[in-house]
Amino acid sequence: MTDTTVSTDGSHGSPDDLDIAETTAGLRTLSTRAFGSLLVVLGGVGFGGSLWLAIEKILKLQDPDRVTSCSINVFLDCGVAMGSWQGAVLGFPNPFIGVAAFPVVITTGVVLLVGARLPRWYMLSLLAGTVLGQVLIFFLMWTSFYVLVALCPACMVVWTIMWPLLWVQVVRAVQTGHLPASEGLRRAVVGNRWVILAIGYVVAVAWLLLSVGPALVASF
């Protein structure tokens, strides 16, 4: 995946890039191909993790005494999360949300890769859905860290991809002008996108270690 450099005359880049050529002049922008590829890859990983959890939940319902394949020890145990009310926030198992939602992300990426240009309302709707998904993930992380004091390995697969899935959409929306932003903010977001992405992971890992670090170490 490669980024696209936008020149001041708008002679390079995708149609969306050209719309903001003046405000992103000299920046390495997130190309349509890179964006589409990221949606396909991240959506695929998220779907795989959600499907894994959904299958485990179904098998657990069929055999309540079954030990889930993603249960390693008393601390790394998917069964604890599945058995809690937080594991079915909307009244049905959370993994089913991912099984339904991530194919939309994958399809969007494929459509972009074949050259289609999706309307602003659609991309903002996808971003809004991802924001809601990230809010749910934050709630589940907090629950795992402070209420259950146990981690679900399969859940963490989904947690890991949600942040970049959200962030690349924010970057793309700011870059194309779908989200209004000043020139300074646009340059900061687009130009430092990978640094900000890395900072997000550092914060998440620090939160995990500070909250459940001792229990994690003791579990091995």
N, C-alpha and C positions, 0 to 999 in steps of 0.2 A: 504494500500500500504506500502510495506516495502523496505528498502534499502538492499544492499548486501555488506557484508564485504569481501574484497578480501585478501587472505593470500599470503604470499611471494612465496609459492609453487604453487599457482594457483589452489588450490584444491576446491575452492568455487567460485560460480558466474556463469553468463551466458557466452556463447562463446565469445561475444564481450569483456566482463570483463576480461577474461583470456588473451586476446591479450595484455593487458596493466597491467598485474598483478604486474610486478616489479615496475612500476612507480606509482601505486595506492596502494601499500602495506600499510595496516593499515587504509585506508580510508573507510568511509561508502559511497559506490558508489550508483549511481542511477540504480537500477535493471531494467531489461527488463520489468518485470511485472508492476513496478511502472511507468515507462516511457510510456508503452502502455496504462495503465489506465488513466494517465494524458492526453494523446492525445485524448482518447475517451471522457472524461468528458469535457475538455476545448473545443474540437471541437463541442461537442453537445451543449454547452452553446452558443458558437459563432454562430452555425447554427440557434439555436432558436431565438437569437437576430436579426440575418440577415433576417430570414423568417418573423418575426414580422414586421420589417421595410419594407420588400418587399411587404407584404400584405397591409400595410398602404399606401404605395406609389400607388399601383394599385387602392385602394379604393379612394384615393385622386384624381387620374386622372379621375375616373368615376364621382366623385362629388367634384369639386373644393372648394365648401363651407363647406365640411365636416371637423370637428375638429378631429384630430388624437387622438387615445386612449392614446398615450404617451405624450400628451400635458397637462401639469398641470397648468401652469400660463404663464405670458408673458416671463419669463426667462427660465423655463423648458418647452420647446416647440419643438417637433420633426418637426412640419410643417415648421419652419423657415429654418432648415437645408435642408429639402426636396426641398424647393422652390428655393434654391440658386444654382448657377452653380457648386459650390463645391460638391453638393450632387450628381453630375453625372460627375465626373472627366473624365471618359473615354467615355462619350457620352451617357451612360445609367446609371440608378440609381445605386449608390454604393452598396446597399444591395444585388443586384444580384451577385456581386462578391463573397460575403460571402456565399450565397446560393449554389454557384457552388464549392467554394474552401473548405469549412469546411467539407463536406462529405469525401473529400480525406483524411483529417486529421483523421477523425473518422475511416475510413477504414484502414488506416495505423496502428492505435492503435489496432484495432481488429486483424489484421494480426499478429502483434507482440505478442499479448496475446495468440494466438493459437499455438505459437512456431516457426513461420517462421522467417528466418533471411534475412532481406532485404539488397540489395547491397548498397555499399557506394554511388554510383552515385545517387541512388534514395533518400537516406536520405539527401544528400547534396542539391539535387534539392528541396526537401520539405523545407529545411532550407532556401534556397534562396528565395523561394516563400513567406515564412513567414517574411523574412526580408523586402521584398517589401511591404507586407501587413502592417508591423509595420511603415514603412516610410509613407504610406498613412494615417495611423492612426495619426501619429504625425502632418501631414499636416492638417487633419480634426480637431484635437484638437486645433492647433494654430488658425485655422479659427474660431472655435467656441468661443475661448477665446478673440480674438482681433478684428475680423471682424464682426461676427454676434452678439457677446456678448449674446449668448443664448446657452443653453445646451439641447441636445437631450437625454432623459433618455434611450431610446432603443439603441441609438448609444453607450452610455456609458457602456452598458452591453458588447458590443463587444470590446470596448477599454480595459475594465478590464481584459479580458481573453487573449488578444493578447500578453501582456508582459510575463506572465508565459509560454505561448505557445512557444514564441520565445526562452526564456531563458532555458527551459528544453531541447530544441533541441540543443542549444549551449553546454550545460553541457554534454549531451550525446555524441555529436560529439567530444568534447575534450577528454572525458573519454575513448571513443573507439579508438581514434587516427584518426578518420575521418577528424578532423581538426588538423593540426600539432601544437604542443605546447611543450614548454620545460617542464621538470619535475616539476619545481617550479610553473609555470603557471598552469599546469594541477592540481596540488595539491591545489592551491589557488582557482581555479574555482570549482572543484568537492567538496572540503572540506568545502567551504563557500557558496555553491549554494543557500541555503535558506536565509542566511543573505543578500546576494546580491539581491535576489528576493525581500526581504522586503524593502531594500534601494530603489529599483526602484519604489515601490509603494509610499514610503514616498516622493520621489522627485516629482512624478506625482501629488500627493495630494497638496504638497506645491506649485507647479506651478499653479494648479487650484485655490487655495485660494488666492495667490498673484495677479493673473490676474483678476478673477471675483468674489472674495470673497464678496466684498461689494454688488455687484448686486445680488448674491445668497442669502445673508441675507435679503436684501430688498424685495426679491420676496415672502417671507413668512409673 
